[in-house]
């Protein structure tokens, strides 16, 4: 079997799907994307084509090394996300060729279902509390909220009180039997993150995500040592080398590789194994489409230190594949059941996707401070 071509499809609202075609008619799916940079990623994938055409797609590790190590420049969101999409597609092809799901190729399932968590939002404590209760009524046992942007380097006590009030309202609404995570998005400065982290402790967050930017592992490690709340990070880290400082400094006890960015299923597996050596778990990042979700589920099923899987939880359920794959995923009582279909376990609704394809334009919102007009951390 040989790779014959790579096909790219821009999918609303901001996704990029990859189809790797072979001469035996077995196609593999990947999702190579950096949010807001879909057209850049499409070109990056096309630049990998000369390394892949004519190759055996089941030589997954060889092709990963060829794409990553075969060029002078390596790493970063664009190159790693391009490799990630191809890698996932190669696992899909190999599983389909052998008639087994990817999790069987990774050593077999260690669980029967995958715990999921959605996002929850609302501008006021009452609004976010009501949204949280709806998530519980839908069967979820965990959800994630975010701090309110923008935040300055130093804020008065009322800002900390505002964020604590929002979290406390959600805790009161759902009770202590539900896990609530909170994402600082790296938009909080180190001194403010220390204050906010300690102020949230009485309400028992499941974890605090990106309390500071991941390129400052020293500050993140100091925050981790100052609190009993687990710290999580990883969506903006790439390959095992990117995660290495986090492990070395014990900066986080939960890591969040995104299989669309970190190096695909191959590298996600290695990151998970490295995390296990420092007693850390993984909770893969994924605000993306159903292909990346399918890949994340395959990894979760075969990974002992997996904790929980993110998805956006939109009303349209497109991230679960509604209108995009022939058998969309279903979340029942907060879990997705294991599938035994070969490869990633999905097939695209190709004609519908092509009919709705767009030019790939999606702009990441820019945040500014209203008092002086300066750019704020996203």
Secondary structure by P-SEA (a helix, b strand, c coil): ccccbbbbbbcccbbbbbbbbccccbbbbbbbcccccaaaaaaaaaaaccccccccccaaaaaaaaaacccccccccaaaaaaaaaaaaaaaaaaaaaccccccccccccccbbbbbbbbbbccaaaaaaaaaaaaaaccccccccccccccccccaaaaaaaaaaaaaaaaaccccbbbbbbccccccaaaaaaaaaaaccccccccccccccccaaaaaaaaaaccbbbbbcccccccccaaaaaaaccccbbbbcccccccaaaaaaaaaaaaaacbbbbccccccaaaaaaaaaaaaaccccccccccccccccccccccccccccccccccccccccccccccaaaaaaaaccccccccbbbbcccccccccc
